[in-house]
């Protein structure tokens, strides 16, 4: 698998859906640019990856070992 392959992404539609559902309006282009520049600061990528590995890979291996 290519190391540069994107595994997960958030697009403008995702951001606008949250803005509408939580704040009752769409964001302007200027506001979207601010969110684009700052969103990564609010997401703990390292922990999200580690938790996914633990829950989906390591636990799967444990369950397979216990089934034997």
Backbone as ProteinMPNN parsed JSONL, in Angstrom:
{"seq_chain_A": "XXXXXXXXXXXXXXXXXXXXXXXXXXXXXXXXXXXXXXXXXXXXXXXXXXXXXXXXXXXXXXXXXXXX", "coords_chain_A": {"N_chain_A": [[0.856, -1.182, 0.0], [0.495, 2.251, -0.753], [2.441, 4.586, 1.032], [1.633, 7.238, 1.118], [-1.076, 7.262, 0.783], [-4.284, 8.516, 1.489], [-6.11, 7.944, 4.375], [-8.309, 8.803, 5.858], [-10.521, 11.543, 5.591], [-11.809, 14.886, 5.949], [-14.322, 16.787, 4.563], [-15.544, 19.875, 3.016], [-18.336, 19.717, 2.964], [-18.826, 18.061, 5.173], [-18.015, 19.762, 7.267], [-19.794, 21.92, 6.874], [-22.234, 20.626, 7.324], [-22.066, 20.053, 10.087], [-21.893, 22.687, 11.043], [-24.411, 23.692, 10.291], [-26.172, 21.914, 11.663], [-25.403, 22.213, 14.353], [-25.185, 24.971, 14.778], [-27.013, 26.278, 13.276], [-26.545, 27.498, 10.808], [-24.744, 27.972, 7.696], [-21.198, 28.158, 7.166], [-19.198, 30.971, 6.187], [-16.992, 31.614, 3.341], [-14.648, 32.738, 4.343], [-14.794, 31.966, 7.053], [-14.73, 29.184, 6.701], [-12.115, 28.885, 5.767], [-10.671, 29.539, 8.054], [-11.406, 27.395, 9.721], [-10.394, 25.304, 8.172], [-7.648, 25.808, 8.399], [-7.244, 25.408, 11.121], [-8.473, 23.059, 12.105], [-7.053, 20.608, 12.34], [-5.57, 21.07, 14.649], [-7.282, 20.462, 16.67], [-7.78, 17.803, 16.676], [-6.842, 14.772, 17.971], [-4.784, 12.996, 16.498], [-2.828, 10.985, 16.865], [-3.666, 9.506, 19.145], [-6.169, 8.66, 18.192], [-5.431, 6.944, 16.102], [-3.932, 5.046, 17.549], [-5.892, 3.999, 19.319], [-7.684, 2.888, 17.471], [-6.044, 0.879, 16.399], [-5.633, -0.694, 18.703], [-8.312, -1.441, 19.357], [-9.364, -2.6, 16.985], [-7.412, -4.223, 15.765], [-5.521, -5.413, 17.617], [-7.295, -6.435, 19.563], [-8.78, -8.102, 17.922], [-6.845, -9.983, 17.268], [-6.433, -11.062, 19.833], [-8.966, -12.182, 20.34], [-9.058, -14.119, 18.341], [-7.012, -15.774, 19.178], [-8.029, -16.666, 21.592], [-10.146, -18.178, 20.746], [-9.097, -20.473, 19.822]], "CA_chain_A": [[0.0, 0.0, 0.0], [1.279, 3.485, -0.838], [2.51, 5.299, 2.31], [0.995, 8.555, 1.022], [-2.521, 7.111, 0.596], [-5.1, 9.133, 2.534], [-6.98, 6.956, 5.013], [-9.541, 9.457, 6.292], [-10.506, 12.978, 5.334], [-13.012, 15.661, 6.261], [-14.5, 17.751, 3.482], [-16.347, 21.07, 3.295], [-19.706, 19.287, 3.253], [-18.841, 17.603, 6.57], [-17.941, 20.95, 8.127], [-21.047, 22.671, 6.736], [-23.293, 19.859, 7.997], [-21.936, 20.305, 11.529], [-22.237, 24.093, 11.28], [-25.87, 23.83, 10.202], [-26.843, 21.148, 12.719], [-25.055, 22.701, 15.689], [-25.217, 26.425, 14.901], [-28.136, 26.804, 12.512], [-26.171, 28.24, 9.605], [-23.528, 27.575, 7.0], [-20.066, 29.056, 7.351], [-18.767, 31.738, 5.018], [-15.698, 31.177, 2.816], [-13.628, 33.189, 5.296], [-14.891, 31.091, 8.221], [-14.256, 27.857, 6.288], [-10.657, 28.945, 5.692], [-10.193, 29.483, 9.435], [-11.585, 26.01, 10.167], [-9.434, 24.501, 7.412], [-6.312, 26.023, 8.948], [-7.155, 25.082, 12.549], [-9.144, 21.817, 12.495], [-6.067, 19.611, 12.758], [-5.12, 21.368, 16.013], [-8.291, 19.973, 17.611], [-7.943, 16.36, 16.536], [-5.716, 14.008, 18.503], [-4.577, 11.944, 15.499], [-2.015, 9.899, 17.41], [-4.528, 8.671, 19.99], [-7.198, 8.041, 17.355], [-4.793, 5.816, 15.41], [-3.58, 4.035, 18.554], [-7.13, 3.368, 19.796], [-8.191, 2.042, 16.383], [-5.187, -0.316, 16.352], [-5.944, -1.519, 19.874], [-9.673, -1.985, 19.299], [-9.695, -3.34, 15.771], [-6.371, -5.158, 15.358], [-5.009, -6.19, 18.746], [-8.398, -7.199, 20.147], [-9.103, -9.141, 16.946], [-5.838, -11.028, 17.46], [-6.719, -11.709, 21.115], [-10.167, -13.0, 20.18], [-8.704, -15.266, 17.507], [-6.196, -16.662, 20.017], [-8.9, -17.258, 22.614], [-11.068, -19.111, 20.095], [-8.377, -21.712, 19.52]], "C_chain_A": [[0.896, 1.238, 0.0], [1.283, 4.205, 0.51], [1.785, 6.642, 2.285], [-0.526, 8.479, 0.833], [-3.265, 7.739, 1.776], [-6.077, 8.094, 3.06], [-8.318, 7.568, 5.399], [-9.426, 10.942, 5.987], [-11.842, 13.594, 5.74], [-13.14, 16.705, 5.162], [-15.398, 18.916, 3.919], [-17.785, 20.698, 3.647], [-19.821, 18.804, 4.703], [-18.873, 18.793, 7.528], [-19.247, 21.731, 8.069], [-22.218, 21.941, 7.397], [-23.25, 20.086, 9.503], [-22.344, 21.74, 11.85], [-23.755, 24.293, 11.262], [-26.581, 23.128, 11.349], [-26.595, 21.739, 14.107], [-25.261, 24.206, 15.87], [-26.262, 27.093, 14.025], [-27.785, 27.607, 11.275], [-24.926, 27.636, 8.968], [-22.435, 28.596, 7.293], [-19.749, 29.784, 6.05], [-17.428, 31.173, 4.515], [-14.571, 31.546, 3.769], [-13.617, 32.293, 6.537], [-14.396, 29.684, 7.897], [-12.737, 27.814, 6.228], [-10.058, 28.868, 7.095], [-10.275, 28.053, 9.957], [-10.585, 25.101, 9.462], [-8.039, 24.605, 8.019], [-6.156, 25.498, 10.369], [-7.689, 23.71, 12.945], [-8.173, 20.758, 13.006], [-5.543, 19.823, 14.169], [-6.061, 20.786, 17.064], [-8.477, 18.463, 17.576], [-6.684, 15.661, 17.023], [-5.495, 12.782, 17.613], [-3.842, 10.751, 16.074], [-2.884, 8.944, 18.228], [-5.605, 7.974, 19.175], [-6.636, 6.821, 16.635], [-4.487, 4.698, 16.394], [-4.821, 3.285, 19.044], [-7.71, 2.446, 18.722], [-7.364, 0.764, 16.269], [-5.524, -1.245, 17.5], [-7.296, -2.208, 19.732], [-9.909, -2.919, 18.125], [-8.661, -4.387, 15.381], [-5.937, -6.039, 16.53], [-6.103, -7.017, 19.407], [-8.838, -8.326, 19.225], [-8.132, -10.31, 17.101], [-6.072, -11.791, 18.769], [-7.913, -12.648, 20.995], [-9.884, -14.24, 19.363], [-7.889, -16.274, 18.313], [-7.043, -17.381, 21.055], [-9.838, -18.308, 22.012], [-10.41, -20.462, 19.824], [-8.306, -22.609, 20.702]], "O_chain_A": [[1.928, 1.267, 0.67], [0.214, 4.417, 1.082], [1.366, 7.132, 3.334], [-1.19, 9.511, 0.735], [-2.905, 7.512, 2.931], [-6.783, 7.444, 2.289], [-9.354, 6.915, 5.277], [-8.35, 11.526, 6.112], [-12.857, 12.908, 5.857], [-12.185, 17.422, 4.862], [-15.932, 18.935, 5.028], [-18.382, 21.304, 4.537], [-20.803, 19.106, 5.381], [-19.658, 18.823, 8.476], [-19.757, 22.159, 9.104], [-23.099, 22.582, 7.969], [-24.291, 20.291, 10.128], [-23.06, 21.98, 12.822], [-24.308, 24.983, 12.119], [-27.5, 23.692, 11.944], [-27.499, 21.756, 14.943], [-25.486, 24.669, 16.988], [-26.392, 28.317, 14.022], [-28.632, 28.324, 10.743], [-24.168, 26.901, 9.6], [-22.714, 29.749, 7.623], [-20.0, 29.275, 4.958], [-16.809, 30.35, 5.19], [-13.646, 30.761, 3.979], [-12.55, 31.906, 7.015], [-13.722, 29.058, 8.715], [-12.132, 26.808, 6.601], [-9.043, 28.201, 7.298], [-9.327, 27.554, 10.563], [-9.994, 24.223, 10.091], [-7.332, 23.604, 8.138], [-5.043, 25.175, 10.784], [-7.378, 23.237, 14.038], [-8.451, 20.087, 14.0], [-5.117, 18.87, 14.821], [-5.676, 20.634, 18.224], [-9.248, 17.911, 18.36], [-5.587, 15.934, 16.537], [-5.951, 11.681, 17.924], [-4.207, 9.61, 15.792], [-2.844, 7.729, 18.031], [-5.923, 6.814, 19.438], [-7.292, 5.782, 16.566], [-4.751, 3.53, 16.109], [-4.792, 2.061, 19.168], [-8.174, 1.348, 19.029], [-7.918, -0.316, 16.064], [-5.686, -2.449, 17.301], [-7.413, -3.412, 19.958], [-10.592, -3.933, 18.27], [-9.013, -5.362, 14.717], [-5.981, -7.266, 16.44], [-5.875, -8.17, 19.772], [-9.229, -9.394, 19.696], [-8.534, -11.473, 17.071], [-5.93, -13.013, 18.814], [-7.878, -13.774, 21.49], [-10.417, -15.309, 19.659], [-8.054, -17.483, 18.151], [-6.811, -18.551, 21.362], [-10.271, -19.225, 22.71], [-11.092, -21.467, 19.623], [-7.733, -23.695, 20.62]]}, "name": "protein", "num_of_chains": 1, "seq": "XXXXXXXXXXXXXXXXXXXXXXXXXXXXXXXXXXXXXXXXXXXXXXXXXXXXXXXXXXXXXXXXXXXX"}
